[in-house]
Amino acid sequence: MRLLMRMLALSRATRMRRQFRDIEQRALALPPPTSALLAELIAKECAAAQRLEAPHLYGSPPDLKPGSSGTGMDLGHDRARSDNAQVRLRGIALWVAVVYHETREASFPEFADLHRDVLRVMRLIKENAAQPSGNGERWMKSGGEAAA
C-alpha cells in the first residue's frame, strides 16, 4: 500500500511540476498593473480555500471525498491557458491557491520543493506588482519634450 501511495504522489507531483512551469511563465510575463490584479486574486482565492474543511479540494465538485485529490488544479491550469485575459488570471489564481494548500503540509519531499517554488512565484508576482509601470517616466520624456 505504501508503494502505491508513493507512486501516486510521485505521479501527482510530476503533473504539478509540469503545470507549474507553464503557470510560472504566464504569471511572471504579466505587466505590473496586471500582476497587482493577479496578486489580489491569489489572495482572495487562498482565503476562500482556507475557509473550506479541505482547502486542497477548492474548485472541485462538492461530491469528492476528502481523502482524494481534487480537480481544482487541472481546472485552474485549463483556465490559465484561455484566450480570455480575465479567465486566464482567474485560472492562474485558482491553480496557485489549490497547489499552495495541497503542498503546504505534504509529507513527500517533492511536494515540499514545489511548495517553496509556489511561494517564490507568489512573492515574485507581488514584487512585480509593486514595480512602477514606467508609463509616467516615458510620458515625461516624450510628452515633456513635445510640449517644450
C-alpha positions as CSV (number, residue, x, y, z in Angstrom):
1,M,0.0,0.0,0.0
2,R,2.9,2.4,0.8
3,L,4.4,1.7,-2.6
4,L,1.1,2.5,-4.3
5,M,0.7,5.8,-2.3
6,R,4.3,6.8,-3.1
7,M,3.8,6.1,-6.8
8,L,0.5,8.2,-6.8
9,A,2.2,11.0,-5.0
10,L,5.1,11.0,-7.5
11,S,2.7,11.0,-10.4
12,R,0.8,13.9,-8.9
13,A,4.0,15.8,-8.1
14,T,5.2,15.3,-11.7
15,R,2.0,16.7,-13.1
16,M,2.1,19.6,-10.7
17,R,5.7,20.4,-11.6
18,R,4.8,20.3,-15.4
19,Q,1.8,22.6,-14.9
20,F,3.9,24.8,-12.5
21,R,6.4,25.7,-15.3
22,D,3.5,26.8,-17.5
23,I,1.8,28.8,-14.7
24,E,5.1,30.4,-13.7
25,Q,5.9,31.5,-17.2
26,R,2.4,33.0,-17.7
27,A,2.3,34.7,-14.3
28,L,5.8,36.3,-14.5
29,A,5.2,37.6,-18.0
30,L,2.4,39.9,-16.9
31,P,2.9,43.7,-16.8
32,P,2.9,45.3,-13.3
33,P,-0.7,46.5,-13.2
34,T,-2.0,43.1,-14.2
35,S,0.4,41.5,-11.7
36,A,-1.2,43.6,-9.0
37,L,-4.6,42.3,-10.0
38,L,-3.3,38.7,-10.0
39,A,-1.8,39.1,-6.6
40,E,-5.1,40.3,-5.3
41,L,-7.0,37.4,-7.0
42,I,-4.5,34.9,-5.5
43,A,-5.0,36.3,-2.0
44,K,-8.8,36.1,-2.4
45,E,-8.7,32.5,-3.8
46,C,-6.3,31.4,-1.0
47,A,-8.6,32.9,1.6
48,A,-11.7,31.3,0.1
49,A,-9.9,27.9,0.0
50,Q,-8.8,28.3,3.6
51,R,-12.4,28.6,4.7
52,L,-13.1,25.0,3.5
53,E,-12.7,21.9,5.6
54,A,-10.3,20.5,2.9
55,P,-8.7,23.5,1.2
56,H,-6.9,21.4,-1.4
57,L,-10.3,20.4,-2.8
58,Y,-11.1,24.1,-3.6
59,G,-12.5,24.3,-7.1
60,S,-13.5,20.7,-7.2
61,P,-17.1,19.3,-7.4
62,P,-18.6,19.0,-3.9
63,D,-19.2,15.2,-4.1
64,L,-15.4,14.4,-3.9
65,K,-14.2,12.5,-0.8
66,P,-11.8,14.5,1.5
67,G,-9.1,11.9,1.1
68,S,-8.9,12.1,-2.7
69,S,-7.1,14.7,-4.8
70,G,-9.2,17.4,-6.2
71,T,-9.7,18.7,-9.7
72,G,-9.2,22.4,-9.0
73,M,-5.6,22.3,-10.1
74,D,-6.5,20.9,-13.5
75,L,-9.4,23.3,-13.9
76,G,-7.1,26.2,-13.0
77,H,-4.5,25.1,-15.4
78,D,-7.0,24.8,-18.2
79,R,-8.4,28.3,-17.5
80,A,-4.8,29.7,-17.3
81,R,-4.4,28.7,-21.0
82,S,-7.5,30.5,-22.1
83,D,-7.5,33.3,-24.7
84,N,-9.6,35.5,-22.4
85,A,-7.4,37.6,-20.1
86,Q,-9.9,37.6,-17.2
87,V,-10.4,33.8,-17.4
88,R,-6.6,33.4,-17.6
89,L,-5.9,35.4,-14.5
90,R,-8.6,33.6,-12.5
91,G,-7.2,30.3,-13.7
92,I,-3.7,31.2,-12.5
93,A,-5.1,32.4,-9.2
94,L,-7.1,29.2,-8.7
95,W,-4.1,27.0,-9.6
96,V,-1.8,28.8,-7.2
97,A,-4.3,28.6,-4.4
98,V,-5.1,24.9,-4.8
99,V,-1.4,23.9,-5.2
100,Y,-0.4,26.1,-2.2
101,H,-2.9,24.4,0.1
102,E,-2.2,20.9,-1.3
103,T,1.6,21.1,-0.9
104,R,1.6,23.1,2.3
105,E,1.7,20.2,4.8
106,A,2.6,17.3,2.4
107,S,4.8,14.6,3.7
108,F,6.7,13.9,0.5
109,P,9.8,15.9,-0.3
110,E,8.7,16.6,-3.9
111,F,5.7,18.5,-2.6
112,A,7.8,20.5,-0.2
113,D,10.1,21.6,-3.1
114,L,7.0,22.6,-5.1
115,H,5.5,24.5,-2.2
116,R,8.7,26.6,-1.9
117,D,8.5,27.3,-5.6
118,V,4.9,28.3,-5.4
119,L,5.8,30.7,-2.5
120,R,8.6,32.1,-4.6
121,V,6.3,32.8,-7.5
122,M,3.7,34.4,-5.2
123,R,6.5,36.7,-3.9
124,L,7.7,37.5,-7.5
125,I,4.1,38.4,-8.5
126,K,3.8,40.7,-5.6
127,E,7.2,42.3,-6.3
128,N,6.3,42.7,-10.0
129,A,3.0,44.3,-8.9
130,A,4.9,46.8,-6.7
131,Q,7.1,48.0,-9.6
132,P,6.2,51.2,-11.2
133,S,4.9,50.7,-14.7
134,G,7.2,53.3,-16.1
135,N,4.4,55.0,-18.1
136,G,4.8,58.3,-16.3
137,E,8.5,58.3,-16.9
138,R,8.0,57.6,-20.6
139,W,5.4,60.3,-20.8
140,M,7.7,62.8,-19.2
141,K,10.4,62.1,-21.7
142,S,8.2,62.1,-24.8
143,G,5.4,64.5,-23.8
144,G,7.6,66.9,-21.9
145,E,9.9,67.4,-24.9
146,A,7.0,67.8,-27.3
147,A,5.4,70.5,-25.1
148,A,8.6,72.4,-24.6
